[in-house]
Amino acid sequence: MYSSPPFPEDDKQPIGILLVNLGTPDAPDTASVRRYLAEFLSDRRVVERHPALWQPVLHGVILRTRPKRSAAAYQKIWEQGGSPLLLISQQQQQALQRQLDDSEGDSKYGYRVVLAMRYGSPSIADGLKQLREHNARKILVLSLYPQYSATTTASIFDEVTACLKKWRWIPEMRFINSYATDPAYINALAASITTYRDQQQRSQKLLLSFHGIPQEYVDNGDPYADECRQTAALLVEKLALADDQWLLTYQSRLGPTQWLQPYTDSSVEQLAGDGVVSLDVVCPGFSVDCLETLEEIAMENRENFIRAGGKTFHYIPALNDNPAHIRMMQQPVLQHTAGWFS
């Protein structure tokens, strides 16, 4: 049994909210990206290959070539204060803390919201340690992945529990698995899309691009694709779109194996080739704008669309720290912690 400092003796015992997103390199350079990718791609939830087979490929091939290309992509979107994903996630954490401060709670409880990243900094271990230092003996983990997948939400569960194995005195824990069909999430997405499209000349088609995962994972029981389709169906219904006005695709595939289809990049080119001259793209599975939305979609796929004959391409931003998004986060927090105020 590992030892750990006890919770502080303090009457104030806030309920801890661990807000977790994917993560980001510390800097847009090759060395930082290599460290980040080494951690990310060593996760058995992400790459379900035996380490004896995968690690030689990872360290002998991928980490020798991919970090330089990825670093160049990060440099295109990097802001003065750092990675957009980290900066926006920090804004979300601060906004959710303010929102919860305004909710009901007695002097003994209240909420303490802490941000963590599954890979990189701030780590889940550091986030849990911070909550313990604030005397949070009850902790709710909110993963910023709307649709559940073993590659994302379950990986966060793994890391949280691995960290707690080193604690002698563990807090009471709850996890929010997904919010793919939450009405507040669908409403916030629909309102954001409608506002953006009303401000622009509405394009011929709306493309809903979700992050992909290997088809094999879905075949083995991962519910991710079903949850993406559920989100898309509810969103399309809310937006009152006809069948020929939208398309669901999957992006960010890695390696030669088959991933969920249709692929975003080939679909964008096909649409342009079929005579679609204007396209709006939104990424409902991303709670925060990041490399995959700002560079892969808004830059790379825009170029693909224009090159293939398209004329107008609009990327609709993620919900980020939109007030409706923060109010949406508040609802499951209040729901899942209601019984703790006693």
Secondary structure, DSSP 4 states (H G I P E B T S, - for coil): ----PPPP--S--PEEEEEEEEE--SSSSHHHHHHHHHHHTT-TTTS-S-HHHHHHHIIIIIHHHHHHHHHHHHHHH-BTTB-HHHHHHHHHHHHHHHHHHTS---TT--EEEEEEEEESSSBHHHHHHHHHHTT--EEEEEES-SS--TTTHHHHHHHHHHHHTT-SSPPEEEEE---TT-HHHHHHHHHHHHHHHHHS---SEEEEEEEP-BHHHHHTT--HHHHHHHHHHHHHHHHT--GGGEEEEEE---SSS-BSSSBHHHHHHHHHHTT--EEEEE-TT-SS--HIIIIIIIIIIHHHHHHTT--EEEEEPP-TT-HHHHHHHHHHHHHHHGGG--
